[in-house]
């Protein structure tokens, strides 16, 4: 079985839901179904936003370090 088997995920999400599961789980399944085309794109394309998140984190760290300085 492949790590990125979108068809298997799609089959799991489109099955009928048992009445025994909680309302929280139903809400999460509904959200996943709603975003299914975007999830498929993440399976197809190798792009992610990790580098941008790292840059944003460095900027936030620099801002927190400079809180004690009056003038830069």
KEZA-455869 format. One record per residue: residue number from 1; y, x, z of N, C-alpha, C in turn. Coordinates in nm, 2 decimals, always signed. Layout:
! KEZA-455869
<NUM,<Y,X,Z>,<Y,X,Z>,<Y,X,Z>>,
...
//
This chain:
! KEZA-455869
<1,<-0.12,+0.08,+0.00>,<+0.00,+0.00,+0.00>,<+0.12,+0.09,+0.00>>,
<2,<+0.22,+0.05,-0.08>,<+0.34,+0.13,-0.09>,<+0.44,+0.10,+0.02>>,
<3,<+0.52,+0.20,+0.06>,<+0.62,+0.18,+0.16>,<+0.73,+0.08,+0.12>>,
<4,<+0.76,+0.08,-0.01>,<+0.86,-0.01,-0.06>,<+0.81,-0.12,-0.14>>,
<5,<+0.73,-0.21,-0.08>,<+0.66,-0.32,-0.15>,<+0.75,-0.44,-0.14>>,
<6,<+0.84,-0.46,-0.23>,<+0.93,-0.58,-0.21>,<+0.86,-0.71,-0.23>>,
<7,<+0.77,-0.71,-0.32>,<+0.69,-0.84,-0.35>,<+0.62,-0.89,-0.22>>,
<8,<+0.56,-0.79,-0.15>,<+0.49,-0.83,-0.02>,<+0.59,-0.89,+0.08>>,
<9,<+0.71,-0.83,+0.09>,<+0.81,-0.88,+0.17>,<+0.86,-1.02,+0.13>>,
<10,<+0.88,-1.03,+0.00>,<+0.92,-1.16,-0.05>,<+0.82,-1.27,-0.03>>,
<11,<+0.69,-1.24,-0.04>,<+0.59,-1.34,-0.02>,<+0.59,-1.38,+0.13>>,
<12,<+0.60,-1.28,+0.22>,<+0.61,-1.31,+0.36>,<+0.72,-1.40,+0.40>>,
<13,<+0.84,-1.38,+0.34>,<+0.96,-1.45,+0.37>,<+0.96,-1.59,+0.31>>,
<14,<+0.89,-1.61,+0.20>,<+0.89,-1.74,+0.13>,<+0.78,-1.83,+0.18>>,
<15,<+0.69,-1.79,+0.26>,<+0.59,-1.87,+0.32>,<+0.65,-1.98,+0.41>>,
<16,<+0.58,-2.09,+0.43>,<+0.62,-2.19,+0.52>,<+0.62,-2.13,+0.66>>,
<17,<+0.71,-2.18,+0.74>,<+0.72,-2.13,+0.88>,<+0.65,-2.22,+0.98>>,
<18,<+0.58,-2.17,+1.07>,<+0.51,-2.24,+1.17>,<+0.61,-2.30,+1.27>>,
<19,<+0.58,-2.42,+1.32>,<+0.66,-2.48,+1.42>,<+0.65,-2.41,+1.56>>,
<20,<+0.56,-2.32,+1.57>,<+0.54,-2.26,+1.70>,<+0.63,-2.14,+1.73>>,
<21,<+0.70,-2.09,+1.62>,<+0.79,-1.98,+1.64>,<+0.92,-2.03,+1.70>>,
<22,<+1.00,-1.94,+1.76>,<+1.12,-1.97,+1.83>,<+1.23,-2.00,+1.73>>,
<23,<+1.34,-2.07,+1.77>,<+1.45,-2.09,+1.68>,<+1.52,-1.96,+1.65>>,
<24,<+1.52,-1.86,+1.73>,<+1.58,-1.74,+1.70>,<+1.51,-1.67,+1.58>>,
<25,<+1.38,-1.68,+1.58>,<+1.30,-1.62,+1.47>,<+1.33,-1.69,+1.34>>,
<26,<+1.34,-1.82,+1.35>,<+1.37,-1.90,+1.23>,<+1.50,-1.86,+1.18>>,
<27,<+1.60,-1.84,+1.26>,<+1.73,-1.80,+1.22>,<+1.73,-1.67,+1.15>>,
<28,<+1.65,-1.57,+1.20>,<+1.64,-1.44,+1.14>,<+1.57,-1.45,+1.01>>,
<29,<+1.47,-1.53,+0.99>,<+1.40,-1.55,+0.87>,<+1.49,-1.61,+0.76>>,
<30,<+1.57,-1.70,+0.81>,<+1.67,-1.77,+0.72>,<+1.77,-1.66,+0.67>>,
<31,<+1.82,-1.58,+0.76>,<+1.91,-1.47,+0.72>,<+1.85,-1.38,+0.62>>,
<32,<+1.73,-1.34,+0.64>,<+1.66,-1.25,+0.55>,<+1.64,-1.31,+0.42>>,
<33,<+1.61,-1.44,+0.41>,<+1.59,-1.51,+0.28>,<+1.73,-1.51,+0.21>>,
<34,<+1.83,-1.53,+0.28>,<+1.97,-1.54,+0.22>,<+2.01,-1.41,+0.16>>,
<35,<+1.97,-1.30,+0.22>,<+2.01,-1.17,+0.17>,<+1.90,-1.10,+0.09>>,
<36,<+1.80,-1.17,+0.05>,<+1.69,-1.11,-0.03>,<+1.73,-1.04,-0.15>>,
<37,<+1.82,-1.08,-0.23>,<+1.86,-1.00,-0.35>,<+1.92,-0.87,-0.32>>,
<38,<+1.99,-0.86,-0.21>,<+2.06,-0.74,-0.16>,<+1.95,-0.64,-0.11>>,
<39,<+1.85,-0.70,-0.04>,<+1.75,-0.62,+0.02>,<+1.66,-0.56,-0.10>>,
<40,<+1.65,-0.64,-0.20>,<+1.57,-0.59,-0.32>,<+1.65,-0.47,-0.38>>,
<41,<+1.78,-0.47,-0.39>,<+1.86,-0.36,-0.44>,<+1.84,-0.24,-0.35>>,
<42,<+1.83,-0.25,-0.22>,<+1.81,-0.14,-0.14>,<+1.67,-0.08,-0.16>>,
<43,<+1.57,-0.16,-0.21>,<+1.44,-0.10,-0.24>,<+1.44,-0.03,-0.37>>,
<44,<+1.53,-0.08,-0.46>,<+1.53,-0.02,-0.60>,<+1.61,+0.11,-0.61>>,
<45,<+1.73,+0.11,-0.55>,<+1.82,+0.22,-0.57>,<+1.82,+0.31,-0.45>>,
<46,<+1.83,+0.44,-0.47>,<+1.82,+0.54,-0.36>,<+1.95,+0.56,-0.29>>,
<47,<+2.05,+0.49,-0.31>,<+2.18,+0.51,-0.25>,<+2.19,+0.45,-0.11>>,
<48,<+2.27,+0.52,-0.02>,<+2.30,+0.47,+0.11>,<+2.43,+0.52,+0.15>>,
<49,<+2.48,+0.47,+0.26>,<+2.62,+0.51,+0.30>,<+2.62,+0.60,+0.42>>,
<50,<+2.51,+0.68,+0.44>,<+2.50,+0.77,+0.55>,<+2.61,+0.88,+0.56>>,
<51,<+2.64,+0.94,+0.44>,<+2.75,+1.04,+0.44>,<+2.88,+0.98,+0.48>>,
<52,<+2.92,+0.87,+0.43>,<+3.04,+0.81,+0.47>,<+3.05,+0.77,+0.62>>,
<53,<+2.94,+0.72,+0.67>,<+2.93,+0.69,+0.81>,<+2.95,+0.82,+0.90>>,
<54,<+2.89,+0.93,+0.85>,<+2.90,+1.06,+0.92>,<+3.05,+1.10,+0.93>>,
<55,<+3.12,+1.09,+0.81>,<+3.26,+1.13,+0.81>,<+3.34,+1.04,+0.90>>,
<56,<+3.32,+0.91,+0.90>,<+3.39,+0.82,+0.99>,<+3.36,+0.85,+1.14>>,
<57,<+3.24,+0.89,+1.17>,<+3.21,+0.93,+1.30>,<+3.29,+1.06,+1.35>>,
<58,<+3.30,+1.16,+1.26>,<+3.37,+1.28,+1.29>,<+3.52,+1.24,+1.31>>,
<59,<+3.58,+1.15,+1.23>,<+3.72,+1.11,+1.25>,<+3.73,+1.05,+1.39>>,
<60,<+3.64,+0.96,+1.43>,<+3.65,+0.89,+1.56>,<+3.64,+0.99,+1.67>>,
<61,<+3.55,+1.09,+1.66>,<+3.54,+1.19,+1.76>,<+3.66,+1.27,+1.77>>,
<62,<+3.72,+1.31,+1.66>,<+3.85,+1.39,+1.66>,<+3.96,+1.30,+1.73>>,
<63,<+3.97,+1.17,+1.70>,<+4.07,+1.09,+1.76>,<+4.05,+1.08,+1.91>>,
<64,<+3.92,+1.07,+1.96>,<+3.90,+1.06,+2.10>,<+3.93,+1.19,+2.17>>,
<65,<+3.91,+1.31,+2.11>,<+3.94,+1.44,+2.16>,<+4.09,+1.46,+2.18>>,
<66,<+4.17,+1.40,+2.09>,<+4.31,+1.42,+2.09>,<+4.39,+1.33,+2.18>>,
<67,<+4.32,+1.24,+2.25>,<+4.39,+1.14,+2.33>,<+4.48,+1.21,+2.44>>,
<68,<+4.44,+1.32,+2.49>,<+4.51,+1.39,+2.60>,<+4.63,+1.47,+2.55>>,
<69,<+4.65,+1.49,+2.42>,<+4.76,+1.57,+2.37>,<+4.88,+1.48,+2.35>>,
<70,<+5.00,+1.53,+2.38>,<+5.12,+1.46,+2.36>,<+5.17,+1.47,+2.22>>,
<71,<+5.18,+1.60,+2.18>,<+5.23,+1.62,+2.04>,<+5.13,+1.71,+1.97>>,
<72,<+5.11,+1.68,+1.84>,<+5.02,+1.76,+1.76>,<+5.10,+1.85,+1.68>>,
//
